[in-house]
Amino acid sequence: MEIRMEYCLVLSTLMMFAGIYGFIVRRSLLGMLISVELILNSADINFAVFNRFLFPGELEGFFFTLFAIGISAAETAVAIAIIINVYRNIRDIQVKNLNELKY
């Protein structure tokens, strides 16, 4: 039994819109970071799916996805370090309170 391409693309689209909605609605930096990760993961699913269905014997899409996951992990580590420093300075990670860091 093989999964159809449309099912994977629908899943990826739902993840993308959930990430965009979460990024717009969330007020916490951690929530926004999770939303960005959802967006990146939906793009990774697209890479793997298009590679699987357009070039069935090749692995370039899978390697690109692994590379993107590695970059995403590094980006998450840096973002969490920034969030920890923001919390140490102003004792809050809400986006509305980040105006205090301007000066």
Sequence and secondary structure as in RCSB ss.txt:
>XXXX:A:sequence
MEIRMEYCLVLSTLMMFAGIYGFIVRRSLLGMLISVELILNSADINFAVFNRFLFPGELEGFFFTLFAIGISAAE
TAVAIAIIINVYRNIRDIQVKNLNELKY
>XXXX:A:secstr
    HHHHHHHHHHHHHHHHHHHHH  BHHHHHHHHHHHHHHHHHHHHHHHHHHSTT  HHHHHHHHHHHHHHHH
HHHHHHHHHHHHHHHS  BGGGGGGG  
